[in-house]
Amino acid sequence: MKSVKYLAMSTILGSAVFLAACGEEEAADSSNGSGSESSELEGQVRGDGSSTVAPIMEAIVEEYAAAQPGVQVSSGVSGTGGGFEKFIAGETAFSNASREISEEEIAGLEEAGIEFTEVELAFDGLSVVVSQENDWVDYLTVEELKEMWTETGEEKTWADIREGWPEEPIEYYSPGTDSGTYDYFNEVILEDQDIVRSATLSEDDNVLVQGVLGSPNAVGYFGYAYYLENQDTLRAVPIDNGEGPVEPNNETIESGEYAPLSRPMFTYVSNAAIAEDPAAADFIKFAIENAGDLSEAVGYVRAPQDVYDEDMATIEELAGE
Amino acid sequence: MRYINHEDVAVRTKKRLTKNLLLKGVFAAATTFGLIVLAVLLYRIITQGSGYLSLDFFTSFSSRIPENSGIRAAIVGSIYLMLVVAPVSMFLGVGTAIYLEEYATKNKFNDLIKVNISNLAGVPSVVFGLLGLTIFVRYFDLGISILAAGLTMSLLILPIIIVASQEAIRAVPNELRDASFAMGATKWQTILRVVLPASIPGILTGSILALSRAIGETAPLVVIGIPTILMFMPDGLMSTFTALPMQIYDWTKRPQVAFHDVAAAGIIVLMALLIIMNSIAVFIRNKYQKRY
């Protein structure tokens, strides 16, 4: 039995040595980092929320870790709704959202006594896409979109949407009901009517991309970044909101011309965290300052500068500066 | 006249032999099917991910630039997680197994416990995540920490460890126990000096296999709310952390195809870890297993 004990001991010792080595490396890192920044802050800032906002948040956290190595920022990807649930429970200082906070969530925060501030990070253009094999859809009006996506009890073909289009049944691909993307689409297009029952719902946008790619009769919608990555094989449908068809691109999304599917990306911050925790205030200010550049780097569109300026003024006021 | 009519026999056996051959083919095909799927999967992952495997991959944090992305926080987080899960689940699991096999009298209540433990092994891992979120994260106020996640994972693999340990303890022949009692040993002395040493290979094998399940599990961590975006190392059991499967899950959901390759590199590391753990289990079983 000695050999079993030996094995167990060596496993424990081995992992202890490994972890100690990792810890040492970290200590060396943080001493290198000091001196580059004038004011060294320390603390922990926790966030959670939308997976659509996650790429922007990751870029911000990554840059911030280099600027302030003493502050440990972490953010999860539980989805907009899941993030707010943790925000209401008081577990997070900021909550990323790909839609505006709902009445219900505001009520929950009030009940919990948490005051919050809305910070706009970037813009995203919800892109309605079809496969490149689909050569008949030139544009869609908002009414046609609504007609297409709402449940009417019978199977719809492309010909039902506009005369002259083929009589092939439409295949639908939509983000899952837990995502802010779905909520936004529901709000501006479906207007709270049921989404077609035959729609394939998935929380993973790459599944939607594959689905739309698979058939010329398929239609789907998701964030602009996913369209950008797949523009060789997918086609974004221009949307007509009464003023002629508009295609999603950086200019039309930023200017809001790509309406109504151009939507802001938010992070909601707890006022108490900003006022009491200098690390949290510093991180949020860093986020507002860099959100424009970093969001473009990861496939989103910057918000107009005066939006950032306004957010910054609010945060500075909260932080007591 | 011959006693055996070979022609007649040949005709009669031909049918049976064909049947035999046919079924052999079917079973071989079933085996090959699994192997081919595994091979395709391995090939895809290795061709996708090997380009990103380098020392930097282990020493850098996740990044918005795929080439700079690494699993430093994730792999250390996973190891910390194991440091909580291994002692907690093994102590509780082996303890329960000893009680049920050695001390508990056979009655309806104990039978009910045994049946329920087996049922518990079939509960979806998401449910354990919800349990962990409600009890450890919120009620005991441990927050989103290594300890809370470790305790949740321990609950998840507990049934597997209990069942494996029970089997190992049951396999120890009663003659050994009787001999020990005959020498005047108490129950605890018998368990410590006779039963446990004889059953420890089986217990360890089961435990390591259970731990390798815990290291690859994502769902409970997602439910608890383990972050994927973090650029620091855990500095204690109450620290926030991320784990390897969470990091891989996050990368596969990105729009950029390059991140899917980074995810594949992460999968290679996770797979290597699992293979190492499973080989240790096989090694222990082969080396220390005694037959009575």
Interface residues (C-beta under 8 A of the other chain):
Chain A: M1 S3 V4 L7 S15 F18 L19 C22 G23 E25 E26 Q44 R46 G47 D48 S51 A54 P55 M57 E58 A59 V61 E62 Y64 A65 Q72 V73 S74 S75 G76 V77 S78 G82 K86 A89 E91 D204 D205 N206 G223 A225 Y226 L228 E229 N230 L294 A297 V298 G299
Chain B: T59 F61 S62 S63 R64 V76 I79 Y80 M82 L83 V137 R138 G143 I144 P197 I200 P201 L204 V222 G225 I226 P227 T228 I229 L230 M231 F232 M233 D235 T240 T242 D250 T252 K253 R254 P255 Q256 V257 H260 I284 K287 Y288
